[in-house]
């Protein structure tokens, strides 16, 4: 397991198209810490603010080259 820090808010769809026009669902909060672990396929997973799992990087060994991860998280 590794500890990651969110560096900017990450939003996702609410699941309801009408609500998506008005608000987005906050998945990860800036400056919050999250525990992350690798799954069987090597993806780095963590849980969002509602406890739902999300892939945040293609693999722990590739964190240095994962642009989406570095745009939203740092290793704490």
N, C-alpha and C positions, 0 to 999 in steps of 0.2 A: 504494500500500500504506500501511496505517497500523498502528501498534503499539497493542494493547489489553492492559489488565491485568485479570485475573479478580479480582473482589473477594470472591467466596465460591465454594466448591466447587460444581460443577455435575455432577449425576449423570444417567445414562440407563439404559434397560433393558439387560440383559445379552444379550437375545435368547433366553433359556431361562427359561420361566415358573417352573420349579422353583427355579432359582438366584435369580430376582428376589425371591423371598420371603426369601432369606437375605442377599443383597448386591445392591447397585446398582453399575453400571459408572461409574467416575469419568471424566467427559469432560474437564473443565477444573479445574485446581487453583487455589485461592486464592493470590494474590500472584505468580502466574506470568504472564509476558508471552507474547502470541501475535501473529503477523503476520496481518493480515486484508486482504482485497482484494475488490473488487466483481466479481460475475460479469456476464454479458451481460444479465441481467434486472434488474441494479441491487442485488441482495442482497449483503450483506456476509458473506463466508465466511472461515472459519479452519479449521485442523485441530485435532482433539482430541489427547489424550495418546497415542492409538494411530495417529495419522496419518490418521484418517477426516475428510472434510470435513463442516462443519456451517454452516448459515445462523445467524448470530448477530444479524442486524438486517435489517430490510426494505430499507434503503438507507442509504448513507453520508450523504446529504443530510438524512435524517430521524432521525439519531442522537439529536438533542435531544428528539424525541417518542416514541422507542421505549422503552416501559417495561420490556420484558423485557431489553433490552440494558443499561439503566441499573441494573437489579436485580442483574446478574451481572458487568458489565464497566465499565471507564472507558477513555477514550482516554489512552494514556500519553504 
